[in-house]
Amino acid sequence: FISSTIIVAITKYSSVIIGLIIIAVLSRLLTPDDFGIITIISVLAVFFNLIGELGIGVAIIQKKELTKGDINVIFSFTVVVGLMLAFLFFILAPLIASFYDKPVLVNICRLFSINIFCACCNIVPNGLILKDKNFKFLMFRQFIIQPISGALAIIAALAGWGVYALLMQLIAGSVLMFLTNYFRQPLKLVCIAAQPLKKIASYSLYQFLFGFVNYFARNLDKLLIGKYISPAALGYYEKSYRLMTLPIDTLTSVISPVIQPYFSDFQEDKERIYRYYLKIIHLLALIGFPLSVFLHFAAKELILIVFGEQWTAAIPIFEILAWSSGIQIILSSTGAIFQAANDTKRLFIAGVINALVLVGAICTGVFIYKSLNALAIVFVCALFFCFFQSYTTLIKITLKQSFIPFLKQLLLPLLFGLTVFILELAVVKWIEIDNLYMSLAVKMLVVTVIAPPVMLRYYRYKNNNK
């Protein structure tokens, strides 16, 4: 588990560095409106991809009894579904463009149908790669796809292609992933039979339903902002949200892909799952809580350095959203535990409750307050509710364990976060630094060099008194 996590970490952190370089260049070549338009398409495409996925990917990992013949049947099924969804997205292009009053969306949607088809074709190969715990191949694949697709987007942006440069990056990445996956996992197209699909139906159904409701909970804000405020406002909001979730993705995407393939090996031993998972929770919280504080205080520097002066309006949104990053880092790992414990039904139920709360918060921010800052505030409050609701369901109902050990894992990280808050506040109040890079360096110094020894000294003092 640890060695696989290290490989995934190398892959992810390298990807983050490359991705930041690419997005920093593109943010200076393209406009917020370009990013807003491509965000609309991406959100809609995620919905179509979700329908095509049908919970099949995680079911491939979980079900150990599937034969090679079963896999080929399931793969053929995803190809057929991919063709149908791509065609549907293609013919819906005029309606989507009319809804957002953006004629350019017609051609963009039709081109993006290629991405939807490739995404469906990648479902089974991706599941097999994770099931085999072949994380080295995932690293190799990422090192090929990301630089090539990013370079194509930058060349297109320099050539004046505008929003089509971003579209090229997405399509190129999806096509290249399909080609590399086929090289690693060559599967056959066969006649579709019902029996192999029945083997995964009960498990994948609840996973799909969870993904369905979670999609609206996580993307409704972007859909509504793009329609009822403006694409430019969506660009500011999306940039703030993406930068805030970058450390979340960086941490959880390192651990979560490894959790299910390994934890599913002892899926009937709930106590063992909980015991190991508590260690993961403690690690994520120890990183997430102080990181959340740092992101809040470093919002101005991060936005202006990464995206440039034209994105100043995104700073207050980022400052608010940053407070949720710590709990999102921890919360993002729950899905893999529900899956590994063979309880996608409870995952779905918890997801429905969370979705209702988040949708209510989003509608409040968009329709009542009509403000991005207000939307960010109610969204963060809703996430705190989702955090405790999800863990209550996971620990008390799915794993049938005590809640107290979980709370104990959060005490030291909370204290660490409070220490960082006090020190960062002191820097803001008493030290004036005009240079953005120097200011960011000082704030990073607090969270990485100064705060940990202070926290460690207190922890040792507390243990000695005991």
C-alpha positions as CSV (number, residue, x, y, z in Angstrom):
1,F,0.0,0.0,0.0
2,I,2.8,2.4,0.9
3,S,4.9,1.7,-2.1
4,S,1.9,2.1,-4.4
5,T,1.0,5.4,-2.7
6,I,4.5,6.7,-3.2
7,I,4.2,5.9,-7.0
8,V,0.9,7.6,-7.2
9,A,2.3,10.6,-5.2
10,I,5.2,11.0,-7.7
11,T,2.7,10.8,-10.6
12,K,0.3,13.3,-9.0
13,Y,2.9,15.8,-7.8
14,S,4.6,15.9,-11.1
15,S,1.2,16.3,-12.8
16,V,0.5,19.2,-10.5
17,I,3.7,21.0,-11.4
18,I,3.2,20.4,-15.1
19,G,-0.5,21.4,-14.8
20,L,0.3,24.7,-13.0
21,I,2.8,25.6,-15.7
22,I,0.3,24.9,-18.4
23,I,-2.5,26.8,-16.7
24,A,-0.3,29.7,-15.8
25,V,0.6,30.1,-19.5
26,L,-2.9,29.6,-20.8
27,S,-4.4,32.0,-18.2
28,R,-2.2,34.8,-19.7
29,L,-3.1,33.9,-23.3
30,L,-6.9,33.4,-22.9
31,T,-9.7,35.4,-21.2
32,P,-11.9,34.6,-18.2
33,D,-14.8,34.2,-20.7
34,D,-12.9,31.5,-22.5
35,F,-12.4,29.6,-19.3
36,G,-16.0,30.1,-18.3
37,I,-17.3,28.7,-21.6
38,I,-15.1,25.6,-21.4
39,T,-16.1,25.1,-17.8
40,I,-19.8,24.9,-18.9
41,I,-18.9,22.2,-21.4
42,S,-16.8,20.3,-18.9
43,V,-19.5,20.3,-16.3
44,L,-22.1,19.0,-18.9
45,A,-19.6,16.4,-20.2
46,V,-19.0,15.1,-16.6
47,F,-22.7,14.4,-16.4
48,F,-22.7,12.4,-19.7
49,N,-19.5,10.6,-18.6
50,L,-21.2,9.7,-15.3
51,I,-24.1,8.1,-17.1
52,G,-21.7,6.2,-19.3
53,E,-19.6,5.0,-16.3
54,L,-22.7,3.5,-14.5
55,G,-20.5,2.6,-11.6
56,I,-18.7,0.0,-13.7
57,G,-15.2,1.1,-13.0
58,V,-15.3,0.5,-9.2
59,A,-17.3,-2.7,-9.7
60,I,-14.5,-4.1,-11.9
61,I,-12.1,-3.5,-9.0
62,Q,-14.4,-4.9,-6.3
63,K,-15.6,-8.1,-8.0
64,K,-12.8,-10.6,-7.9
65,E,-14.8,-13.4,-9.7
66,L,-15.1,-11.7,-13.1
67,T,-13.6,-13.8,-16.0
68,K,-11.8,-12.5,-19.1
69,G,-15.0,-13.2,-21.1
70,D,-17.1,-11.2,-18.6
71,I,-14.6,-8.3,-18.9
72,N,-14.9,-8.3,-22.8
73,V,-18.7,-8.2,-22.5
74,I,-18.7,-5.3,-20.1
75,F,-16.2,-3.5,-22.3
76,S,-18.4,-4.0,-25.3
77,F,-21.3,-2.6,-23.4
78,T,-19.4,0.6,-22.4
79,V,-18.4,1.1,-26.1
80,V,-22.1,0.9,-27.2
81,V,-23.1,3.3,-24.4
82,G,-20.3,5.6,-25.4
83,L,-21.5,5.8,-29.0
84,M,-25.1,6.5,-27.9
85,L,-24.1,9.3,-25.4
86,A,-21.6,10.9,-27.8
87,F,-24.4,11.1,-30.5
88,L,-26.9,12.5,-28.0
89,F,-24.4,15.2,-26.9
90,F,-23.8,16.0,-30.6
91,I,-27.4,16.6,-31.4
92,L,-28.1,18.5,-28.2
93,A,-25.5,21.1,-29.0
94,P,-27.9,23.7,-30.4
95,L,-30.1,23.4,-27.3
96,I,-27.1,23.9,-25.0
97,A,-25.9,26.9,-26.9
98,S,-29.4,28.4,-26.9
99,F,-29.8,27.9,-23.1
100,Y,-26.6,29.8,-22.4
101,D,-27.1,32.2,-25.3
102,K,-23.6,31.3,-26.6
103,P,-23.6,30.3,-30.3
104,V,-20.0,29.2,-30.1
105,L,-21.1,26.3,-27.9
106,V,-22.7,24.5,-30.9
107,N,-19.3,23.6,-32.5
108,I,-17.6,23.1,-29.1
109,C,-20.2,20.6,-28.0
110,R,-20.1,18.7,-31.2
111,L,-16.3,18.4,-31.1
112,F,-16.4,17.4,-27.4
113,S,-18.6,14.4,-28.2
114,I,-15.3,12.7,-29.1
115,N,-14.2,13.1,-25.5
116,I,-17.4,11.5,-24.2
117,F,-16.9,8.5,-26.4
118,C,-13.3,8.0,-25.4
119,A,-14.2,8.4,-21.7
120,C,-16.7,5.5,-21.9
121,C,-14.1,3.3,-23.7
122,N,-11.6,4.0,-21.0
123,I,-13.8,2.8,-18.1
124,V,-13.0,-0.9,-18.2
125,P,-9.3,-0.6,-19.0
126,N,-8.9,1.9,-16.1
127,G,-10.7,-0.4,-13.7
128,L,-8.4,-3.3,-14.7
129,I,-5.3,-1.3,-14.3
130,L,-6.3,-0.3,-10.8
131,K,-7.5,-3.8,-10.0
132,D,-4.0,-5.1,-10.9
133,K,-2.5,-2.4,-8.8
134,N,-0.4,-1.4,-11.8
135,F,0.3,2.2,-10.6
136,K,3.6,2.4,-12.5
137,F,1.7,2.3,-15.8
138,L,-0.5,5.1,-14.6
139,M,2.6,7.1,-13.9
140,F,4.0,6.4,-17.3
141,R,0.7,7.2,-19.0
142,Q,0.4,10.6,-17.2
143,F,3.9,11.6,-18.2
144,I,3.0,11.0,-21.8
145,I,-0.5,12.5,-22.0
146,Q,-0.2,15.7,-19.9
147,P,2.8,17.4,-21.6
148,I,1.6,16.6,-25.1
149,S,-2.0,17.8,-24.6
150,G,-0.8,20.9,-22.7
151,A,1.7,21.8,-25.4
152,L,-1.0,21.4,-28.1
153,A,-3.2,23.8,-26.1
154,I,-0.5,26.4,-25.7
155,I,0.4,26.3,-29.4
156,A,-3.3,26.7,-30.3
157,A,-3.6,29.6,-27.9
158,L,-0.6,31.3,-29.4
159,A,-2.1,30.8,-32.8
160,G,-5.2,32.7,-31.7
161,W,-7.7,29.8,-31.3
162,G,-9.1,31.1,-28.1
163,V,-11.5,28.7,-26.3
164,Y,-10.7,26.0,-28.9
165,A,-7.2,25.8,-27.4
166,L,-8.7,24.6,-24.1
167,L,-11.0,22.2,-26.0
168,M,-8.0,20.7,-27.9
169,Q,-6.3,20.0,-24.6
170,L,-9.3,18.0,-23.2
171,I,-9.9,16.0,-26.4
172,A,-6.2,15.2,-27.0
173,G,-5.9,14.0,-23.4
174,S,-8.9,11.7,-23.7
175,V,-7.8,10.3,-27.1
176,L,-4.2,9.7,-25.9
177,M,-5.5,7.9,-22.8
178,F,-7.6,5.6,-24.9
179,L,-4.6,4.7,-27.1
180,T,-2.3,4.0,-24.2
181,N,-5.0,2.0,-22.3
182,Y,-5.6,-0.1,-25.4
183,F,-1.8,-0.8,-25.6
184,R,-1.8,-1.9,-22.0
185,Q,-5.2,-3.7,-21.8
186,P,-6.2,-4.8,-25.3
187,L,-9.9,-5.9,-25.0
188,K,-12.2,-7.5,-27.6
189,L,-15.6,-6.4,-28.9
190,V,-18.0,-9.2,-28.4
191,C,-21.8,-9.8,-28.3
192,I,-23.3,-8.3,-25.2
193,A,-24.8,-10.9,-22.8
194,A,-26.8,-10.2,-19.7
195,Q,-25.1,-12.6,-17.2
196,P,-21.7,-10.7,-16.9
197,L,-23.6,-7.4,-16.4
198,K,-25.8,-9.0,-13.7
199,K,-22.6,-9.9,-11.7
200,I,-21.8,-6.2,-11.2
201,A,-25.3,-4.7,-11.4
202,S,-26.3,-4.6,-7.7
203,Y,-22.9,-3.0,-6.7
204,S,-22.5,-0.6,-9.6
205,L,-26.1,0.6,-9.5
206,Y,-25.8,2.4,-6.1
207,Q,-22.3,3.6,-7.1
208,F,-23.9,5.2,-10.2
209,L,-26.8,6.7,-8.2
210,F,-24.3,8.2,-5.8
211,G,-22.3,9.7,-8.6
212,F,-25.5,11.0,-10.2
213,V,-26.6,13.0,-7.1
214,N,-23.1,14.0,-6.2
215,Y,-22.7,15.4,-9.7
216,F,-25.5,17.9,-9.2
217,A,-24.3,18.7,-5.7
218,R,-20.8,19.5,-6.9
219,N,-21.6,21.2,-10.3
220,L,-24.9,23.0,-9.9
221,D,-23.1,26.1,-8.7
222,K,-21.2,26.3,-11.9
223,L,-24.2,25.6,-14.1
224,L,-26.3,28.3,-12.3
225,I,-23.5,30.9,-12.2
226,G,-22.9,30.5,-16.0
227,K,-26.6,31.0,-16.7
228,Y,-27.9,33.5,-14.1
229,I,-24.8,35.6,-13.4
230,S,-22.3,35.5,-16.3
231,P,-19.6,33.3,-17.9
232,A,-17.0,35.8,-16.7
233,A,-18.2,35.4,-13.1
234,L,-18.1,31.6,-13.6
235,G,-14.5,32.0,-14.8
236,Y,-13.6,33.8,-11.5
237,Y,-15.5,31.3,-9.4
238,E,-14.1,28.2,-11.2
239,K,-10.5,29.5,-11.0
240,S,-10.9,30.1,-7.2
241,Y,-12.5,26.7,-6.7
242,R,-10.0,24.8,-8.9
243,L,-7.0,26.4,-7.1
244,M,-8.6,25.7,-3.7
245,T,-9.2,22.0,-4.6
246,L,-5.8,21.6,-6.0
247,P,-4.2,20.5,-2.7
248,I,-7.3,18.4,-2.0
249,D,-6.9,16.5,-5.3
250,T,-3.2,16.3,-4.8
251,L,-3.6,14.5,-1.5
252,T,-6.7,12.4,-1.9
253,S,-6.0,11.4,-5.5
254,V,-2.7,10.0,-4.2
255,I,-4.4,7.9,-1.4
256,S,-7.9,7.2,-2.6
257,P,-7.0,5.3,-5.8
258,V,-4.9,2.9,-3.7
259,I,-7.5,2.4,-0.9
260,Q,-10.1,0.4,-2.7
261,P,-7.8,-2.1,-4.5
262,Y,-6.0,-2.9,-1.2
263,F,-8.8,-2.6,1.3
264,S,-11.2,-4.6,-0.8
265,D,-9.0,-7.6,-0.2
266,F,-10.4,-7.8,3.4
267,Q,-13.8,-6.3,2.7
268,E,-15.6,-8.5,5.3
269,D,-13.3,-7.4,8.2
270,K,-14.9,-4.0,9.1
271,E,-12.8,-3.6,12.2
272,R,-9.6,-4.0,10.3
273,I,-10.7,-1.5,7.7
274,Y,-11.6,1.1,10.4
275,R,-8.3,0.5,12.2
276,Y,-6.2,1.2,9.2
277,Y,-8.4,4.0,8.0
278,L,-8.0,6.0,11.2
279,K,-4.3,6.3,10.4
280,I,-5.2,7.7,7.0
281,I,-7.7,10.1,8.6
282,H,-5.1,11.4,11.0
283,L,-2.5,12.0,8.3
284,L,-5.0,13.8,6.0
285,A,-6.2,16.0,8.9
286,L,-2.7,16.8,10.0
287,I,-2.0,18.1,6.5
288,G,-5.4,19.5,5.7
289,F,-6.3,21.7,8.7
290,P,-3.1,23.8,8.7
291,L,-3.1,23.9,4.9
292,S,-6.7,25.3,5.0
293,V,-5.5,28.2,7.1
294,F,-2.5,28.8,4.9
295,L,-4.6,29.0,1.8
296,H,-6.9,31.5,3.3
297,F,-4.0,33.9,4.3
298,A,-2.1,33.3,1.0
299,A,-5.1,33.9,-1.3
300,K,-3.9,37.1,-2.8
301,E,-0.5,35.9,-3.6
302,L,-1.6,32.5,-5.0
303,I,-4.3,34.0,-7.3
304,L,-2.1,36.8,-8.7
305,I,1.1,34.7,-9.1
306,V,-0.6,31.8,-10.7
307,F,-3.3,33.5,-12.8
308,G,-2.2,37.1,-13.1
309,E,-3.7,40.6,-12.4
310,Q,-6.8,40.1,-14.5
311,W,-8.0,37.5,-11.9
312,T,-8.0,39.9,-8.9
313,A,-11.8,39.5,-8.4
314,A,-11.3,35.8,-7.6
315,I,-9.3,36.6,-4.4
316,P,-12.2,37.1,-1.9
317,I,-13.9,33.9,-3.2
318,F,-10.8,31.9,-2.7
319,E,-10.3,33.3,0.8
320,I,-13.8,31.9,1.8
321,L,-13.6,28.6,0.0
322,A,-10.2,27.9,1.5
323,W,-11.8,27.3,4.9
324,S,-13.4,24.1,3.5
325,S,-10.2,22.6,2.1
326,G,-9.2,20.8,5.3
327,I,-12.5,18.9,5.7
328,Q,-12.7,18.2,2.0
329,I,-9.3,16.6,2.1
330,I,-10.6,14.1,4.7
331,L,-14.1,13.8,3.3
332,S,-12.9,12.9,-0.2
333,S,-11.5,9.5,1.0
334,T,-14.9,8.3,2.4
335,G,-16.1,7.0,-1.0
336,A,-13.3,4.5,-1.3
337,I,-14.0,3.1,2.2
338,F,-17.7,2.7,1.4
339,Q,-16.7,0.9,-1.8
340,A,-14.1,-1.3,-0.1
341,A,-16.6,-2.2,2.6
342,N,-19.0,-3.4,-0.1
343,D,-21.7,-0.8,1.0
344,T,-22.4,1.4,-2.0
345,K,-26.0,1.5,-0.9
346,R,-25.0,3.6,2.2
347,L,-22.7,5.6,0.0
348,F,-25.7,6.5,-2.1
349,I,-27.9,7.4,0.9
350,A,-25.3,9.6,2.4
351,G,-24.7,11.2,-1.0
352,V,-28.4,12.0,-1.4
353,I,-28.5,13.8,2.0
354,N,-25.4,15.7,1.2
355,A,-26.7,16.6,-2.3
356,L,-29.9,18.1,-0.8
357,V,-28.0,20.2,1.6
358,L,-25.5,21.5,-1.0
359,V,-28.1,22.2,-3.6
360,G,-30.1,24.2,-1.1
361,A,-27.0,26.2,-0.2
362,I,-26.1,26.8,-3.9
363,C,-29.6,28.0,-4.7
364,T,-29.6,30.3,-1.7
365,G,-26.3,31.9,-2.8
366,V,-27.4,32.3,-6.5
367,F,-31.1,33.2,-6.3
368,I,-31.4,34.9,-2.9
369,Y,-28.1,36.7,-2.3
370,K,-27.0,36.8,-6.0
371,S,-23.4,37.1,-4.9
372,L,-20.3,34.9,-5.5
373,N,-19.0,35.7,-2.0
374,A,-22.4,34.7,-0.4
375,L,-22.5,31.6,-2.4
376,A,-19.0,30.6,-1.2
377,I,-20.0,31.2,2.4
378,V,-23.2,29.1,2.4
379,F,-21.3,26.4,0.3
380,V,-18.6,26.1,3.0
381,C,-21.2,25.9,5.8
382,A,-23.0,23.1,3.9
383,L,-19.7,21.2,3.5
384,F,-19.2,21.1,7.2
385,F,-22.6,19.5,7.7
386,C,-21.8,17.0,4.9
387,F,-18.6,16.1,6.7
388,F,-20.2,15.0,9.9
389,Q,-23.2,13.4,8.3
390,S,-21.0,11.3,6.0
391,Y,-18.7,10.1,8.7
392,T,-21.6,9.3,11.0
393,T,-23.1,7.0,8.3
394,L,-19.7,5.4,7.5
395,I,-18.5,4.7,11.0
396,K,-21.7,4.0,12.9
397,I,-23.8,2.2,10.2
398,T,-21.4,0.8,7.5
399,L,-18.4,-0.1,9.7
400,K,-20.3,-0.4,13.0
401,Q,-17.5,1.1,15.0
402,S,-17.2,3.7,17.8
403,F,-17.1,7.4,16.7
404,I,-14.8,8.4,19.6
405,P,-11.5,7.1,18.0
406,F,-12.4,9.2,14.9
407,L,-12.8,12.4,16.9
408,K,-9.5,11.7,18.7
409,Q,-7.7,11.6,15.4
410,L,-8.8,15.2,14.7
411,L,-7.7,16.8,18.0
412,L,-4.0,17.2,17.3
413,P,-4.6,18.4,13.7
414,L,-7.1,21.0,14.9
415,L,-4.5,22.3,17.4
416,F,-1.9,22.4,14.7
417,G,-4.3,24.4,12.5
418,L,-5.0,26.9,15.3
419,T,-1.2,27.3,15.8
420,V,-0.8,28.1,12.1
421,F,-3.7,30.5,12.3
422,I,-2.2,32.5,15.1
423,L,1.2,32.7,13.5
424,E,-0.2,33.6,10.0
425,L,-2.4,36.3,11.6
426,A,0.7,37.8,13.3
427,V,2.5,37.9,10.0
428,V,-0.4,39.7,8.3
429,K,-0.8,42.2,11.1
430,W,2.8,43.1,11.9
431,I,4.8,42.4,8.7
432,E,4.2,44.4,5.5
433,I,5.7,42.9,2.4
434,D,4.8,44.4,-1.0
435,N,6.5,41.7,-3.2
436,L,4.1,38.9,-3.8
437,Y,6.7,36.2,-4.1
438,M,8.4,37.3,-0.8
439,S,5.1,37.5,1.0
440,L,4.1,34.0,-0.2
441,A,7.5,32.7,0.9
442,V,7.1,34.1,4.4
443,K,3.6,32.6,4.7
444,M,4.8,29.2,3.5
445,L,7.7,29.4,6.0
446,V,5.1,29.7,8.8
447,V,3.2,26.6,7.9
448,T,6.2,24.4,6.9
449,V,9.1,25.5,9.2
450,I,7.9,27.6,12.1
451,A,4.5,26.1,13.1
452,P,5.6,22.4,13.2
453,P,8.3,22.8,15.9
454,V,5.9,24.9,18.0
455,M,3.3,22.2,17.7
456,L,5.8,19.5,18.4
457,R,7.1,21.3,21.5
458,Y,3.5,21.6,22.9
459,Y,2.8,17.9,22.1
460,R,5.9,16.7,24.0
461,Y,5.1,19.0,26.9
462,K,1.6,17.6,27.1
463,N,2.8,14.0,27.0
464,N,5.4,14.7,29.7
465,N,2.8,16.1,32.0
466,K,0.7,13.0,31.5
